[in-house]
């Protein structure tokens, strides 16, 4: 069965840390419990802000690094999930369900990509 990674993109500069309602937390908890019991969820986590990150680049035979925040980036990866499903259609359905538990005032984008196997 194929594995997929869902990268959760947020606009870090316009995404208040306390923007979620308690009901959102309950809905998310229920979905995570369901997807885990279904044997689909392999791993998931949120990520720390870019202000706590470091960006490394290989170019011209040299490595450069820049400490965050990365103000030139409008959207950043705010979290991820790795799921294992029968096909892309099932991966899309779980990802849609994940997005739909968010409060209406939130803007969240999920980029879904199959993990290349060996």
Secondary structure as UniProt FT lines:
FT   STRAND          3..11
FT   HELIX           12..14
FT   TURN            17..18
FT   HELIX           22..37
FT   TURN            38..39
FT   STRAND          41..46
FT   HELIX           50..52
FT   STRAND          54..59
FT   TURN            60..61
FT   STRAND          62..67
FT   TURN            71..72
FT   STRAND          75..84
FT   HELIX           88..100
FT   TURN            104..105
FT   STRAND          109..114
//
